[in-house]
């Protein structure tokens, strides 16, 4: 395994991973270059609420997108989300430990297809996504 730690960077205002956003989540990820995966654990705070003490769907999508982008970072690439499709399987609870994990499915030139999941502590899939990222240059 060829692991990297992806820490929040200064000079970055990204809501998910930037160090300089005072409202941001400042997520740290682990990534494995050999398997094209990235993952982290996270306890969603109350301010990510939607209805009924569950995480808002927009924030679920943000987390899946963030995990997916970290696959590119693990591989030493930079890119942008072209599209993302999200499936909300079960409610994502607030205040409970979740795991975000993403993996590279395939690449074709600048196109990188990445799948991601949010799982609870029991390993149940709460949400999943498939995304297309376009790599710069």
BALOBA-1460 file (C-alpha; in Angstrom, 3 decimals):
// residues 137
<rec num="1" residu="x" x="0.000" y="0.000" z="0.000"/>
<rec num="2" residu="x" x="1.272" y="3.442" z="-0.960"/>
<rec num="3" residu="x" x="-0.635" y="5.732" z="1.446"/>
<rec num="4" residu="x" x="-0.803" y="9.505" z="1.640"/>
<rec num="5" residu="x" x="-2.387" y="11.834" z="4.177"/>
<rec num="6" residu="x" x="-4.316" y="14.714" z="2.632"/>
<rec num="7" residu="x" x="-4.590" y="17.516" z="5.174"/>
<rec num="8" residu="x" x="-6.485" y="20.826" z="4.851"/>
<rec num="9" residu="x" x="-4.291" y="23.297" z="2.991"/>
<rec num="10" residu="x" x="-3.717" y="26.902" z="3.923"/>
<rec num="11" residu="x" x="-4.717" y="29.356" z="1.241"/>
<rec num="12" residu="x" x="-7.699" y="27.125" z="0.431"/>
<rec num="13" residu="x" x="-11.273" y="28.247" z="1.171"/>
<rec num="14" residu="x" x="-12.908" y="24.947" z="0.141"/>
<rec num="15" residu="x" x="-15.821" y="24.193" z="2.486"/>
<rec num="16" residu="x" x="-14.867" y="20.516" z="2.701"/>
<rec num="17" residu="x" x="-11.085" y="20.500" z="2.865"/>
<rec num="18" residu="x" x="-9.775" y="24.058" z="3.035"/>
<rec num="19" residu="x" x="-7.878" y="25.244" z="6.097"/>
<rec num="20" residu="x" x="-8.868" y="28.896" z="5.679"/>
<rec num="21" residu="x" x="-12.661" y="28.646" z="5.618"/>
<rec num="22" residu="x" x="-13.846" y="29.544" z="9.154"/>
<rec num="23" residu="x" x="-17.137" y="27.706" z="8.526"/>
<rec num="24" residu="x" x="-15.549" y="24.745" z="6.717"/>
<rec num="25" residu="x" x="-15.295" y="21.103" z="7.737"/>
<rec num="26" residu="x" x="-11.473" y="20.920" z="7.385"/>
<rec num="27" residu="x" x="-11.575" y="17.229" z="6.498"/>
<rec num="28" residu="x" x="-8.376" y="15.168" z="6.474"/>
<rec num="29" residu="x" x="-8.313" y="12.151" z="4.158"/>
<rec num="30" residu="x" x="-6.087" y="9.118" z="3.734"/>
<rec num="31" residu="x" x="-5.439" y="7.939" z="0.213"/>
<rec num="32" residu="x" x="-3.821" y="4.920" z="-1.411"/>
<rec num="33" residu="x" x="-2.079" y="5.556" z="-4.711"/>
<rec num="34" residu="x" x="-1.955" y="1.873" z="-5.670"/>
<rec num="35" residu="x" x="-5.698" y="1.238" z="-5.317"/>
<rec num="36" residu="x" x="-6.887" y="4.731" z="-6.310"/>
<rec num="37" residu="x" x="-8.896" y="5.155" z="-3.127"/>
<rec num="38" residu="x" x="-9.414" y="7.878" z="-0.537"/>
<rec num="39" residu="x" x="-11.249" y="7.713" z="2.790"/>
<rec num="40" residu="x" x="-11.939" y="9.471" z="6.069"/>
<rec num="41" residu="x" x="-14.155" y="9.234" z="9.127"/>
<rec num="42" residu="x" x="-16.398" y="12.118" z="10.133"/>
<rec num="43" residu="x" x="-19.053" y="12.972" z="12.711"/>
<rec num="44" residu="x" x="-21.563" y="15.312" z="11.039"/>
<rec num="45" residu="x" x="-22.304" y="18.357" z="13.225"/>
<rec num="46" residu="x" x="-25.825" y="19.659" z="13.814"/>
<rec num="47" residu="x" x="-25.403" y="22.612" z="11.420"/>
<rec num="48" residu="x" x="-25.506" y="20.163" z="8.462"/>
<rec num="49" residu="x" x="-29.137" y="19.353" z="9.310"/>
<rec num="50" residu="x" x="-31.930" y="18.898" z="6.854"/>
<rec num="51" residu="x" x="-35.184" y="17.649" z="8.349"/>
<rec num="52" residu="x" x="-35.845" y="15.276" z="11.229"/>
<rec num="53" residu="x" x="-32.277" y="15.359" z="12.664"/>
<rec num="54" residu="x" x="-30.784" y="13.970" z="9.468"/>
<rec num="55" residu="x" x="-28.087" y="15.407" z="7.248"/>
<rec num="56" residu="x" x="-29.280" y="17.671" z="4.441"/>
<rec num="57" residu="x" x="-29.058" y="16.051" z="1.001"/>
<rec num="58" residu="x" x="-26.921" y="18.883" z="-0.331"/>
<rec num="59" residu="x" x="-24.312" y="18.244" z="2.351"/>
<rec num="60" residu="x" x="-24.426" y="14.506" z="1.626"/>
<rec num="61" residu="x" x="-23.660" y="15.326" z="-2.004"/>
<rec num="62" residu="x" x="-20.866" y="17.677" z="-0.905"/>
<rec num="63" residu="x" x="-19.232" y="14.920" z="1.158"/>
<rec num="64" residu="x" x="-19.419" y="12.393" z="-1.679"/>
<rec num="65" residu="x" x="-17.971" y="14.959" z="-4.093"/>
<rec num="66" residu="x" x="-15.205" y="15.841" z="-1.619"/>
<rec num="67" residu="x" x="-14.216" y="12.194" z="-1.137"/>
<rec num="68" residu="x" x="-14.229" y="11.682" z="-4.911"/>
<rec num="69" residu="x" x="-11.969" y="14.672" z="-5.494"/>
<rec num="70" residu="x" x="-9.491" y="13.302" z="-2.974"/>
<rec num="71" residu="x" x="-8.942" y="10.283" z="-5.217"/>
<rec num="72" residu="x" x="-7.478" y="12.692" z="-7.769"/>
<rec num="73" residu="x" x="-5.399" y="14.402" z="-5.071"/>
<rec num="74" residu="x" x="-4.066" y="11.013" z="-3.992"/>
<rec num="75" residu="x" x="-2.981" y="10.385" z="-7.568"/>
<rec num="76" residu="x" x="-1.289" y="13.799" z="-7.775"/>
<rec num="77" residu="x" x="-3.892" y="15.223" z="-10.170"/>
<rec num="78" residu="x" x="-6.188" y="18.242" z="-10.064"/>
<rec num="79" residu="x" x="-9.585" y="18.386" z="-11.670"/>
<rec num="80" residu="x" x="-13.190" y="19.462" z="-11.442"/>
<rec num="81" residu="x" x="-16.479" y="17.647" z="-11.148"/>
<rec num="82" residu="x" x="-18.185" y="17.393" z="-14.538"/>
<rec num="83" residu="x" x="-21.230" y="15.615" z="-13.145"/>
<rec num="84" residu="x" x="-22.251" y="13.574" z="-10.137"/>
<rec num="85" residu="x" x="-25.193" y="11.252" z="-9.593"/>
<rec num="86" residu="x" x="-26.210" y="10.568" z="-6.006"/>
<rec num="87" residu="x" x="-28.351" y="7.787" z="-4.592"/>
<rec num="88" residu="x" x="-29.700" y="8.431" z="-1.086"/>
<rec num="89" residu="x" x="-30.081" y="4.938" z="0.388"/>
<rec num="90" residu="x" x="-30.802" y="5.650" z="4.086"/>
<rec num="91" residu="x" x="-30.823" y="8.774" z="6.275"/>
<rec num="92" residu="x" x="-27.384" y="10.023" z="7.314"/>
<rec num="93" residu="x" x="-27.595" y="10.754" z="11.056"/>
<rec num="94" residu="x" x="-26.076" y="13.806" z="12.686"/>
<rec num="95" residu="x" x="-23.620" y="13.321" z="15.542"/>
<rec num="96" residu="x" x="-22.777" y="9.716" z="14.592"/>
<rec num="97" residu="x" x="-19.541" y="8.399" z="13.104"/>
<rec num="98" residu="x" x="-19.625" y="7.873" z="9.329"/>
<rec num="99" residu="x" x="-17.005" y="6.738" z="6.828"/>
<rec num="100" residu="x" x="-16.524" y="8.430" z="3.458"/>
<rec num="101" residu="x" x="-14.763" y="6.365" z="0.848"/>
<rec num="102" residu="x" x="-14.148" y="6.860" z="-2.872"/>
<rec num="103" residu="x" x="-12.369" y="4.844" z="-5.537"/>
<rec num="104" residu="x" x="-11.260" y="5.347" z="-9.094"/>
<rec num="105" residu="x" x="-13.348" y="3.158" z="-11.405"/>
<rec num="106" residu="x" x="-11.688" y="4.032" z="-14.715"/>
<rec num="107" residu="x" x="-9.836" y="6.722" z="-16.628"/>
<rec num="108" residu="x" x="-9.945" y="7.795" z="-20.247"/>
<rec num="109" residu="x" x="-7.574" y="10.666" z="-20.976"/>
<rec num="110" residu="x" x="-8.755" y="13.650" z="-18.930"/>
<rec num="111" residu="x" x="-11.890" y="11.796" z="-17.801"/>
<rec num="112" residu="x" x="-11.801" y="10.035" z="-14.432"/>
<rec num="113" residu="x" x="-14.828" y="8.049" z="-13.268"/>
<rec num="114" residu="x" x="-15.061" y="7.805" z="-9.484"/>
<rec num="115" residu="x" x="-17.548" y="6.057" z="-7.176"/>
<rec num="116" residu="x" x="-18.036" y="7.061" z="-3.543"/>
<rec num="117" residu="x" x="-20.023" y="5.899" z="-0.508"/>
<rec num="118" residu="x" x="-21.034" y="7.074" z="2.926"/>
<rec num="119" residu="x" x="-21.288" y="4.222" z="5.426"/>
<rec num="120" residu="x" x="-22.383" y="4.114" z="9.048"/>
<rec num="121" residu="x" x="-20.315" y="2.445" z="11.796"/>
<rec num="122" residu="x" x="-21.947" y="-0.915" z="10.961"/>
<rec num="123" residu="x" x="-20.854" y="-0.683" z="7.324"/>
<rec num="124" residu="x" x="-24.352" y="0.005" z="5.967"/>
<rec num="125" residu="x" x="-24.308" y="2.171" z="2.835"/>
<rec num="126" residu="x" x="-26.239" y="5.375" z="3.513"/>
<rec num="127" residu="x" x="-25.518" y="7.167" z="0.234"/>
<rec num="128" residu="x" x="-23.468" y="6.539" z="-2.892"/>
<rec num="129" residu="x" x="-22.405" y="8.442" z="-5.949"/>
<rec num="130" residu="x" x="-20.874" y="8.035" z="-9.378"/>
<rec num="131" residu="x" x="-19.008" y="11.040" z="-10.707"/>
<rec num="132" residu="x" x="-17.085" y="12.146" z="-13.754"/>
<rec num="133" residu="x" x="-14.086" y="14.393" z="-13.050"/>
<rec num="134" residu="x" x="-12.126" y="16.250" z="-15.711"/>
<rec num="135" residu="x" x="-8.421" y="16.615" z="-14.987"/>
<rec num="136" residu="x" x="-6.689" y="19.925" z="-15.766"/>
<rec num="137" residu="x" x="-4.191" y="19.940" z="-18.635"/>
